[in-house]
Amino acid sequence: MAWNEPGGGNQHDPWSSGGRRGSSGGNKGSDNGNNGGNNGGGNNQGPPDLDEALKKFQDKLNAMLGGGGKKKGGGGQGGGNKPRNTFALPGLLLVVALAIWAASGFYLVDQSERGVVLRFGKFQEVVTPGLQWNPPLIDDVRMVNVTRVRSITQTQSMLTRDENIVEVEISAQYQVSNPSDFVLNLRDPNLSIENALDSSLRHVVGGTDMIDILTSGREILGSSVSSRLQSYLDSYGAGIRLQTINIESTSAPDPVIDAFDDVIRAREDRQRTINQGIAYANAIIPEAQGQAQRLVEQGQGYRESVVSEAQGQANRFNSLLSEYRNSPDIMRERMYLDAIEEVFGSTPKVLLDVSENAPLMYLPLDEMRGNNASSSSSNNGEELDPRVLERMSSGQSSGSSSNSSNSSIRREGR
């Protein structure tokens, strides 16, 4: 049966082992009642009474503060009030306030952050990652993320060196390198960087022609802006280190962008034609140079051969001259024979000087050496004089063997 079930005289409290105190059941006697009361008081394991706990705490607080109530005792004898301590309550409140103040001074610095400590507005130190403590209301700790890459983008229209207007979109990425300078020297970091970026960009674009900005000069433009912007930030003491400067786009103003596109295409066509001409020249010039070198070398070889031949002939003439001085007749005869051999060596003509009665025997040795006998005989007949042929036929019929000793062949011109 449940303890709170209606009916039944014994309603047991689940927080205690005996019956409820002050129940309507009969008492078994003074001894049993006392024992039962003691047992009931000793075995009561129910939840604490909040009213009693609050009353005990109030009594202890009154005792601590010096407030006294009536003393326990009969007849009200010895009753009286203890003197109250006026500094106990403010002291307690002060201790509690100091504990809360000290506990509020603990804070945690993340690994990617640094804490800039300002004591009464003056820079004190930079704290590292970890659990830190600084007195509240005295120190002001400002957290700065030193690993995050911040970025800023601008689009500006500006004047170039050749008095043209261009639109440049540029972006900058940077990190905080010195947290104390970043916090103390810059009231608005984004505004300061925007102004410095705008100033450096206008300075560089103002010294560059428009065609360079639109075509091949974008990389040079980015590097120039980066170095100038970093110098500005260093002079400000901003505590910022630039990571990259990107020229996102460069273009002419919208009303004239079509015309500038035509100009750019024309320049590209011109450059392409120049490149084709250079390629053609690179293909033709080496060949022409090779031919010229070959002709030069051939000329040098011909010159050396002619000079060598002339020197050989001069040396031969000098040798012949010395021999001629020693034996004029012999050298004259030899020179004559050499000249006749040189003149008649390449001609098929035959010159004969024979007497009237002497038979003639002619052997066409040049034609006999050839492969075609018929052609050689015909050539021989055409080249011989008719009188020679007649004498050859008459000499053969009369018997050339008996009179061969009387025949003679003489050279012409002796």
C-alpha positions in Angstrom: 0.0 0.0 0.0 1.3 3.5 -0.9 2.2 5.7 2.0 -0.2 8.4 0.9 -3.0 6.1 0.0 -6.3 7.1 1.6 -7.7 4.9 4.3 -5.8 3.2 6.9 -4.4 4.7 10.0 -0.7 4.2 9.4 0.5 6.7 6.8 4.2 6.3 6.6 6.4 9.0 5.4 8.9 7.7 2.8 11.6 10.1 4.3 11.5 8.5 7.7 11.4 4.9 9.0 8.7 5.5 11.7 5.2 7.0 11.7 4.6 10.7 11.1 5.3 12.8 14.0 2.2 14.0 15.9 -0.1 11.3 14.3 -3.6 10.7 15.6 -2.6 7.2 16.8 -2.6 6.5 20.6 0.5 6.9 22.6 1.8 3.8 24.2 3.1 5.5 27.3 5.5 8.1 28.4 8.6 5.9 28.1 7.5 4.5 24.8 6.5 7.9 23.6 9.9 9.3 24.6 11.7 6.4 23.0 9.6 6.7 20.0 10.2 10.4 19.8 13.9 9.9 20.1 13.9 7.1 17.6 11.8 9.2 15.3 14.1 12.1 15.7 17.2 10.0 15.2 16.0 8.1 12.2 14.6 11.1 10.2 16.5 11.1 6.9 14.2 13.5 5.0 15.3 16.6 3.0 16.5 19.6 5.1 14.0 22.2 6.0 14.9 25.4 4.1 13.2 27.6 6.7 15.3 26.1 9.5 18.5 26.4 7.5 17.8 30.0 6.7 17.0 30.7 10.3 20.3 29.1 11.4 22.2 31.2 8.9 20.5 34.4 10.0 21.3 33.6 13.6 25.0 33.0 12.8 25.1 36.3 10.8 23.5 38.2 13.7 26.0 36.7 16.0 28.8 37.7 13.7 27.5 41.2 13.4 27.0 41.5 17.2 23.2 41.4 17.4 21.9 39.5 20.4 18.5 37.9 21.0 17.0 36.6 24.2 19.0 34.0 26.0 17.5 30.7 26.5 16.6 30.0 30.1 13.8 30.0 32.6 12.1 33.1 34.0 13.7 35.4 31.5 16.7 35.8 33.7 20.0 36.9 32.2 18.3 38.3 29.0 19.8 41.2 27.2 21.2 42.4 23.7 24.9 42.1 22.7 26.5 45.3 21.3 26.3 45.4 17.4 29.7 45.6 15.4 29.1 48.4 12.9 32.1 47.6 10.7 31.4 43.9 10.2 28.9 44.2 7.4 30.9 46.7 5.3 34.0 44.5 5.8 32.1 41.5 4.6 30.7 43.3 1.6 34.2 44.6 0.9 35.7 41.1 1.0 33.0 39.8 -1.3 33.5 42.7 -3.7 37.3 42.1 -3.8 36.7 38.4 -4.5 34.4 39.2 -7.4 36.9 41.9 -8.7 39.8 39.5 -8.5 37.9 36.7 -10.2 36.9 39.0 -13.1 40.5 39.7 -13.9 41.2 36.3 -15.4 40.9 36.0 -19.2 42.2 33.6 -21.9 44.3 34.7 -24.9 43.8 32.6 -28.0 46.8 31.1 -29.9 46.2 33.4 -32.9 45.8 36.5 -30.8 48.0 38.9 -28.8 46.7 41.1 -26.0 47.7 44.7 -25.8 47.6 45.9 -22.1 46.8 49.5 -21.4 47.1 50.6 -17.8 45.1 53.8 -17.2 45.4 54.4 -21.0 49.2 53.9 -21.2 50.8 51.0 -23.0 52.0 48.4 -20.5 52.9 45.2 -22.3 51.8 42.6 -24.9 50.6 39.4 -23.4 51.1 36.0 -25.2 48.6 33.2 -25.6 47.4 31.4 -22.5 45.5 32.1 -19.3 46.3 35.7 -18.1 45.3 38.0 -15.3 45.2 41.7 -15.2 43.5 43.9 -12.6 40.0 44.9 -13.9 39.1 48.6 -14.2 42.8 49.4 -14.1 44.1 47.5 -17.1 42.4 47.5 -20.5 43.3 44.5 -22.6 42.7 44.7 -26.4 42.9 41.5 -28.4 44.5 41.6 -31.8 44.5 38.7 -34.3 48.0 38.5 -35.7 47.5 35.5 -38.0 44.4 36.5 -39.9 45.0 37.9 -43.4 42.9 41.0 -43.9 42.0 42.3 -47.3 40.8 45.6 -48.8 39.7 46.4 -52.4 39.4 49.7 -54.2 38.2 50.8 -57.6 39.4 54.3 -58.6 39.4 56.4 -61.8 42.6 58.4 -62.1 44.7 60.4 -64.6 47.8 58.9 -66.3 51.0 60.5 -67.5 49.7 61.0 -71.0 46.6 62.7 -69.7 44.2 59.8 -70.2 41.7 58.4 -67.6 41.8 54.8 -66.5 39.8 52.7 -64.0 41.9 50.5 -61.8 40.6 47.9 -59.4 43.2 46.9 -56.9 43.2 44.7 -53.8 45.7 44.4 -50.9 46.2 41.6 -48.3 48.0 42.4 -45.1 48.7 41.1 -41.6 49.3 42.7 -38.3 53.1 42.5 -37.5 53.2 44.8 -34.4 50.0 44.6 -32.2 51.0 47.6 -30.0 51.5 49.9 -33.0 48.4 48.6 -34.7 46.3 49.5 -31.6 47.9 52.7 -30.5 48.9 54.5 -33.8 45.8 53.8 -35.9 42.5 55.1 -34.8 40.7 53.5 -37.8 43.0 50.9 -39.5 40.8 50.3 -42.5 40.4 54.0 -43.3 44.2 54.6 -42.9 45.0 51.7 -45.3 42.5 52.8 -47.8 43.9 56.4 -47.9 47.5 55.1 -48.1 46.6 52.7 -50.9 44.7 55.4 -52.8 47.7 57.8 -52.5 50.3 55.2 -53.6 48.2 54.0 -56.5 47.6 57.6 -57.8 51.3 58.4 -57.6 52.3 55.3 -59.6 49.5 55.6 -62.2 50.2 59.3 -62.6 53.8 58.5 -63.8 52.8 55.7 -66.2 51.4 55.8 -69.7 47.9 54.5 -70.3 48.9 51.8 -72.8 51.4 50.4 -70.3 48.7 50.2 -67.6 46.2 48.5 -70.0 48.7 46.0 -71.5 52.1 44.9 -70.3 52.7 47.2 -67.4 50.3 45.7 -64.9 52.9 43.6 -63.1 55.3 46.6 -62.8 52.4 48.7 -61.6 51.6 46.1 -58.8 55.1 45.9 -57.5 55.6 49.7 -57.5 52.3 50.2 -55.6 53.3 47.5 -53.1 56.7 49.0 -52.3 55.3 52.6 -52.0 52.4 51.5 -49.8 54.7 49.6 -47.4 56.9 52.6 -47.1 53.8 54.7 -46.2 52.6 52.3 -43.6 56.1 52.1 -42.0 56.3 55.9 -41.8 52.9 55.9 -40.1 54.1 53.2 -37.6 51.0 51.2 -38.4 52.4 47.8 -37.5 51.2 46.2 -40.7 53.0 43.9 -43.1 51.7 43.7 -46.7 51.3 40.2 -48.1 50.3 40.8 -51.8 49.0 43.5 -54.0 46.8 42.4 -56.9 45.8 44.5 -59.9 42.4 43.0 -60.5 41.5 44.9 -63.6 42.5 47.9 -65.6 40.2 49.4 -68.3 39.4 52.6 -70.0 36.2 54.6 -69.1 33.0 53.1 -70.3 32.2 55.7 -73.0 35.4 55.1 -74.9 36.1 51.4 -74.0 35.2 50.2 -77.6 37.7 52.5 -79.2 40.4 51.5 -76.8 39.6 47.8 -77.5 40.1 48.5 -81.3 43.4 50.2 -80.5 44.6 47.3 -78.4 43.6 44.8 -81.2 45.5 46.9 -83.7 48.6 46.9 -81.5 48.3 43.1 -81.1 48.1 42.7 -84.9 51.1 44.9 -85.3 53.1 42.9 -82.8 52.0 39.6 -84.4 53.2 40.9 -87.8 56.5 42.0 -86.3 56.9 38.6 -84.8 56.2 36.9 -88.1 58.8 39.1 -89.8 61.3 38.3 -87.2 60.7 34.6 -87.6 61.0 34.8 -91.4 64.3 36.8 -91.0 65.6 34.2 -88.6 64.9 31.5 -91.2 66.4 33.4 -94.2 69.4 35.2 -92.7 71.2 32.1 -91.5 70.8 30.5 -94.9 72.1 33.6 -96.7 75.0 33.9 -94.3 75.9 30.3 -95.0 75.9 30.9 -98.7 77.9 34.0 -98.3 80.4 32.1 -96.2 80.6 29.4 -98.8 81.3 31.9 -101.6 84.0 33.6 -99.5 85.6 30.2 -98.8 85.5 29.3 -102.5 87.0 32.6 -103.4 89.8 32.1 -100.9 90.4 28.6 -102.2 90.5 29.9 -105.8 92.9 32.7 -104.9 95.2 30.3 -103.1 95.2 27.9 -106.1 95.9 30.7 -108.6 98.7 32.1 -106.4 100.2 28.6 -105.9 100.0 27.9 -109.6 101.6 31.2 -110.5 104.3 30.6 -108.0 104.9 27.2 -109.4 105.1 28.5 -113.0 107.5 31.3 -111.8 109.7 28.7 -110.1 109.6 26.5 -113.2 110.5 29.4 -115.4 113.4 30.3 -113.1 114.6 26.7 -113.3 114.3 26.6 -117.1 116.1 30.0 -117.3 119.1 28.7 -115.3 119.2 25.5 -117.5 118.9 27.6 -120.7 121.8 29.7 -119.7 123.9 26.5 -119.3 122.7 24.8 -122.6 120.8 27.1 -124.9 120.5 24.7 -127.9 119.2 21.8 -125.9 116.7 23.9 -124.0 115.5 25.6 -127.1 114.9 22.2 -128.8 113.1 20.9 -125.7 111.0 24.0 -125.4 110.1 23.7 -129.1 109.0 20.1 -128.7 107.0 20.9 -125.6 105.2 23.7 -127.4 104.4 21.6 -130.4 103.2 18.8 -128.2 101.0 21.2 -126.3 99.5 22.7 -129.4 98.9 19.6 -131.5 98.2 17.2 -128.6 94.4 18.0 -128.6 93.8 18.3 -132.4 93.0 15.4 -134.8 94.7 17.1 -137.8 97.8 15.4 -139.2 100.5 17.5 -141.2 102.8 15.5 -143.6 105.7 16.7 -145.7 106.8 13.9 -148.0 108.8 13.8 -151.2 107.2 13.2 -154.6 108.3 9.6 -155.0 108.3 8.4 -151.4 105.6 6.1 -150.4 103.5 7.0 -147.3 102.3 4.8 -144.5 99.8 6.5 -142.1 98.4 4.8 -139.1 95.4 6.6 -137.6 96.3 5.8 -134.0 93.8 8.2 -132.4 90.9 6.7 -134.3 92.1 3.1 -133.7 91.9 3.7 -130.0 88.2 4.5 -130.2 85.4 1.9 -129.9 83.7 2.6 -133.2 85.8 1.5 -136.2 83.5 2.8 -138.9 83.2 6.3 -137.4 87.0 6.4 -137.1 87.6 5.5 -140.7 85.1 8.0 -141.9 86.6 10.7 -139.7 90.0 9.7 -141.1 88.8 10.0 -144.7 87.4 13.4 -144.0 90.4 14.7 -142.3 93.1 13.4 -144.8 94.0 15.4 -147.8 93.0 13.7 -151.2 96.6 13.8 -152.4 97.6 11.9 -149.3 95.1 9.3 -150.0 96.2 9.0 -153.5 99.9 8.6 -152.5 98.9 6.0 -149.9 97.1 3.9 -152.5 100.0 4.2 -155.0 102.5 3.4 -152.4 100.7 0.3 -151.3 100.4 -1.0 -154.9 104.1 -0.6 -155.8 105.4 -2.5 -152.8 106.2 -0.4 -149.9 108.5 -3.0 -148.3 111.3 -2.5 -150.8 111.3 1.3 -150.7 110.4 1.9 -147.0 113.9 2.8 -146.2 113.9 5.8 -148.5 110.7 7.3 -146.9 111.1 10.1 -144.5 108.8 12.1 -142.2 109.9 15.6 -141.4 108.5 18.1 -139.1 107.1 21.3 -140.5 109.0 24.5 -139.7 112.6 23.1 -139.3 
